[in-house]
Amino acid sequence: MKTKNNIIIQLLLSFVVLITASSVLSAQSKYIDKKGEITFEASEELFEPVKATNESVTVILNTETNEIASLALMKGFRFKNSLMEEHFNENYIESETYPKATFKGKLSDFNFSEITENDTEATVDGKIELRGKEKEITTTLIIKKSGDFVIIQGSFKVTPADFDIEIPGIVKNKIAKEIIVSLDFKLTQK
């Protein structure tokens, strides 16, 4: 009886060790950045720059599945002009109703084990969601290692119309028809 109990205890302990080890291995395939940076620019020449940066974007990369996801709070975007920031949040993005933007995508034909300190190009396909609207995005990212970090940089273009953002006629010529969104992430192993 004592031997049977010992075997059961050993099996349970082995099971716990196996579960713990698999969750540790699984965690090793995830990289995260909680201070990622996204900048957008919608400036038109001859007018005041329409540019803002958010330095608290959360990004997660699963290196086993090549899935990548990010979350940016809209009120985290900072403009040089506080009035512009207020208009962005209240009139265009409606941050009280739509507080965040998300991206979910996947790196295509990418092998994480092959990245080095040299720039490696990778295509990402996914969807950005903003103001309750989704937009398909395909762009090329630059990925490299730097010490313990994985650096991901890139950019893509969107339009206000993609997210049903109406630009009043009085400022229509002061805001670019295409908005350039740039990203700079520095992920560490989770």
C-alpha positions as CSV (number, residue, x, y, z in Angstrom):
1,M,0.0,0.0,0.0
2,K,2.8,2.3,0.9
3,T,4.6,1.5,-2.4
4,K,1.4,2.2,-4.3
5,N,1.0,5.6,-2.6
6,N,4.6,6.4,-3.3
7,I,4.1,5.6,-7.0
8,I,1.0,7.8,-7.2
9,I,2.8,10.7,-5.5
10,Q,5.8,10.3,-7.8
11,L,3.4,10.2,-10.8
12,L,1.7,13.4,-9.6
13,L,5.0,15.1,-9.0
14,S,6.2,14.1,-12.4
15,F,3.0,15.5,-13.9
16,V,3.4,18.8,-12.0
17,V,7.1,19.0,-13.2
18,L,6.0,18.3,-16.8
19,I,3.3,20.9,-16.7
20,T,5.6,23.5,-15.2
21,A,8.4,22.7,-17.7
22,S,6.0,23.0,-20.6
23,S,4.7,26.3,-19.5
24,V,8.2,27.6,-19.0
25,L,9.1,26.4,-22.5
26,S,6.0,28.0,-23.9
27,A,6.8,31.3,-22.1
28,Q,10.2,31.3,-23.7
29,S,8.6,31.6,-27.1
30,K,6.9,34.9,-26.2
31,Y,8.5,38.4,-26.4
32,I,6.9,41.5,-25.0
33,D,7.4,45.3,-25.1
34,K,5.2,47.5,-22.8
35,K,6.9,50.7,-23.9
36,G,6.7,50.3,-27.7
37,E,6.5,53.4,-29.8
38,I,4.1,54.3,-32.5
39,T,4.2,57.6,-34.3
40,F,1.7,58.8,-36.9
41,E,2.1,61.8,-39.2
42,A,-0.6,63.4,-41.2
43,S,1.2,66.6,-42.0
44,E,0.7,68.7,-45.1
45,E,3.5,71.0,-46.4
46,L,3.1,74.7,-45.5
47,F,0.9,73.9,-42.4
48,E,1.5,73.1,-38.8
49,P,2.8,69.5,-38.4
50,V,0.1,66.9,-37.5
51,K,2.2,64.4,-35.7
52,A,1.9,62.4,-32.5
53,T,3.8,59.7,-30.6
54,N,2.6,57.0,-28.2
55,E,5.5,55.6,-26.1
56,S,3.4,53.1,-24.1
57,V,2.2,50.6,-26.7
58,T,2.1,46.9,-25.6
59,V,3.4,44.4,-28.2
60,I,3.6,40.6,-27.9
61,L,5.4,38.3,-30.4
62,N,5.0,34.5,-30.2
63,T,8.1,33.2,-31.9
64,E,6.6,29.6,-32.3
65,T,3.5,30.8,-34.2
66,N,4.9,34.1,-35.6
67,E,1.8,35.8,-34.3
68,I,2.1,39.4,-33.3
69,A,-0.3,41.6,-31.5
70,S,-0.3,45.2,-30.2
71,L,-2.5,47.5,-28.2
72,A,-2.3,51.3,-28.1
73,L,-4.4,53.5,-25.9
74,M,-5.6,56.5,-27.9
75,K,-5.1,59.0,-25.0
76,G,-1.4,57.9,-25.0
77,F,-0.6,59.9,-28.2
78,R,1.2,63.1,-27.5
79,F,1.2,66.1,-29.8
80,K,3.4,69.2,-29.6
81,N,0.2,71.3,-29.6
82,S,-2.2,70.5,-26.7
83,L,-5.2,71.8,-28.6
84,M,-4.5,69.4,-31.5
85,E,-4.3,66.6,-29.0
86,E,-7.6,67.6,-27.5
87,H,-9.2,67.7,-31.0
88,F,-7.7,64.3,-31.9
89,N,-9.2,62.6,-28.8
90,E,-12.6,64.4,-28.8
91,N,-13.5,65.1,-32.4
92,Y,-11.6,62.6,-34.6
93,I,-10.8,59.4,-32.6
94,E,-13.6,59.8,-29.9
95,S,-11.3,58.3,-27.3
96,E,-14.0,58.1,-24.7
97,T,-16.0,55.8,-26.9
98,Y,-13.1,54.1,-28.7
99,P,-10.2,54.1,-26.2
100,K,-7.8,51.8,-28.0
101,A,-6.4,50.6,-31.3
102,T,-5.3,47.0,-31.7
103,F,-3.4,45.0,-34.3
104,K,-3.3,41.2,-34.7
105,G,-1.2,39.6,-37.4
106,K,1.3,37.0,-38.4
107,L,4.8,37.2,-39.8
108,S,4.9,35.3,-43.2
109,D,7.8,33.1,-44.2
110,F,9.7,34.0,-41.1
111,N,12.0,31.9,-39.0
112,F,12.8,33.4,-35.6
113,S,15.9,31.2,-35.1
114,E,17.5,32.8,-38.1
115,I,17.5,36.5,-37.0
116,T,20.8,38.1,-36.0
117,E,22.1,41.5,-35.3
118,N,21.7,42.3,-39.0
119,D,18.4,43.7,-40.4
120,T,16.1,40.9,-41.5
121,E,13.0,41.7,-43.5
122,A,9.7,40.0,-42.7
123,T,6.2,40.6,-44.1
124,V,3.4,40.9,-41.7
125,D,-0.3,40.4,-42.6
126,G,-3.0,41.4,-40.1
127,K,-5.8,43.7,-39.1
128,I,-5.8,47.0,-37.3
129,E,-8.9,47.9,-35.4
130,L,-9.7,51.5,-34.6
131,R,-13.0,53.2,-33.9
132,G,-14.8,49.8,-34.3
133,K,-13.5,49.5,-37.9
134,E,-11.0,46.9,-39.2
135,K,-8.4,47.5,-41.9
136,E,-6.3,44.8,-43.5
137,I,-2.6,45.7,-43.3
138,T,0.3,44.1,-45.2
139,T,3.8,45.6,-44.7
140,T,7.4,44.8,-44.4
141,L,9.1,45.0,-41.0
142,I,12.7,45.1,-40.1
143,I,13.6,42.6,-37.3
144,K,16.9,42.1,-35.6
145,K,18.5,41.1,-32.3
146,S,20.3,43.5,-30.1
147,G,21.6,41.8,-27.0
148,D,18.6,40.3,-25.2
149,F,16.2,42.4,-27.2
150,V,14.3,41.8,-30.4
151,I,13.9,45.0,-32.4
152,I,11.0,45.4,-34.7
153,Q,10.6,48.5,-36.9
154,G,8.4,49.4,-39.8
155,S,5.7,51.6,-41.2
156,F,2.4,51.5,-43.1
157,K,-0.2,53.9,-44.5
158,V,-3.9,54.4,-43.6
159,T,-6.5,57.0,-44.4
160,P,-9.0,58.7,-42.1
161,A,-11.7,57.2,-44.3
162,D,-10.5,53.7,-43.4
163,F,-11.9,54.2,-39.9
164,D,-14.8,56.5,-40.8
165,I,-13.0,59.6,-39.4
166,E,-14.5,62.7,-40.9
167,I,-12.2,65.7,-41.5
168,P,-14.1,69.0,-41.4
169,G,-13.7,71.1,-44.6
170,I,-12.0,74.0,-42.6
171,V,-9.0,71.8,-41.9
172,K,-9.2,69.2,-44.7
173,N,-6.3,70.8,-46.6
174,K,-4.1,70.8,-43.5
175,I,-4.3,67.1,-42.9
176,A,-2.7,64.6,-45.3
177,K,-5.0,62.2,-47.2
178,E,-2.6,59.3,-46.2
179,I,-1.3,58.9,-42.7
180,I,2.1,57.3,-42.2
181,V,2.2,55.1,-39.1
182,S,5.7,54.2,-37.9
183,L,6.5,51.6,-35.2
184,D,9.6,51.0,-33.1
185,F,9.4,48.0,-30.7
186,K,12.1,46.6,-28.4
187,L,10.8,43.3,-27.1
188,T,12.3,41.1,-24.3
189,Q,11.7,37.5,-23.5
190,K,8.7,37.0,-21.3
